[in-house]
Amino acid sequence: MRYGGLMTGRTPAAAAGADSAAPGSRARPGARGRIDKRQAILTTAFVVFAREGYAQATLDAIAAEARVAKHTIYNHFGDKQTLLRAAIAAEADRAMARNLAAVDRLRDHDGDLRAALEDVGRQLVECFCDERAWALRRLLYAEIAQFPDLLDIVSGRATDPVTEALADRLARLSLAGHLRAGDPAAAAEQLAALLTGSLEARCRYGTRVIPAAEQHAVARAAVDTFLHVFGTGSAETAAPA
């Protein structure tokens, strides 16, 4: 499988090094260097696996792009299969963090639930349409027959935690009387499906960039349908005139 995106203007190794150098870090210099190398390998490995596919990707290429020695990869991960799983897990963690930050925006909605749901919906649609998110999906689709446990990695580290967080926020809204009582887990799954169900076709599996206006329209339509079922009919959930 080929993937030609992920161009950022920095090499994966440089980006990983810069991102992992957190202010105030107290790690020993030797430990920090080991962490930086591991992160550089994971970041680069994901890019190479997504671009080339597992079979065509080589540890030599990953080492060269990460600017580490090949034996350093073996020291950290042992073999290519372990590196694939670790790279996918790291990317799933990144996706989870972005999606959880979006869901957390439901914590305070200032009385305008529709606006809050549309805001969160837009953020989740943007996360779904992110170039790296599509790279992760395509890599998963391509390799799942050979490595079925990859789905468990992504579900356990990204999909399930985000759905659970969304269910928690919806449950709190229901308890506060802003949404109808019901199964919050089912409500979260249905809202997520409404937000993302049409995006694979619209994005052509990530090969078409969806304009922001179209993303926002998808989010508005999803929230409108969701509130028809779960809304209370109050002014805060009513559709604009």
Stockholm file with secondary structure:
# STOCKHOLM 1.0

chainA/1-241         MRYGGLMTGRTPAAAAGADSAAPGSRARPGARGRIDKRQAILTTAFVVFAREGYAQATLDAIAAEARVAKHTIYNHFGDKQTLLRAAIAAEADRAMARNLAAVDRLRDHDGDLRAALEDVGRQLVECFCDERAWALRRLLYAEIAQFPDLLDIVSGRATDPVTEALADRLARLSLAGHLRAGDPAAAAEQLAALLTGSLEARCRYGTRVIPAAEQHAVARAAVDTFLHVFGTGSAETAAPA
#=GR chainA/1-241 SS CCCCCCCCSSCHHHHHHHHHCCTTCCCCHHHHHHHHHHHHHHHHHHHHHHHHCTTTCCHHHHHHHHTSCHHHHHHHHSSHHHHHHHHHHHHHHHHHHHHHHHHGGGSCCTTCHHHHHHHHHHHHHHHHHCHHHHHHHHHHHHHTTTCTHHHHHHIIIIIHHHHHHHHHHHHHHHHTTSBCCSCHHHHHHHHHHHHHTTHHHHHTTTTSCCCHHHHHHHHHHHHHHHHHHHBCSSTTTSCCC
#=GC SS_cons         CCCCCCCCSSCHHHHHHHHHCCTTCCCCHHHHHHHHHHHHHHHHHHHHHHHHCTTTCCHHHHHHHHTSCHHHHHHHHSSHHHHHHHHHHHHHHHHHHHHHHHHGGGSCCTTCHHHHHHHHHHHHHHHHHCHHHHHHHHHHHHHTTTCTHHHHHHIIIIIHHHHHHHHHHHHHHHHTTSBCCSCHHHHHHHHHHHHHTTHHHHHTTTTSCCCHHHHHHHHHHHHHHHHHHHBCSSTTTSCCC
//
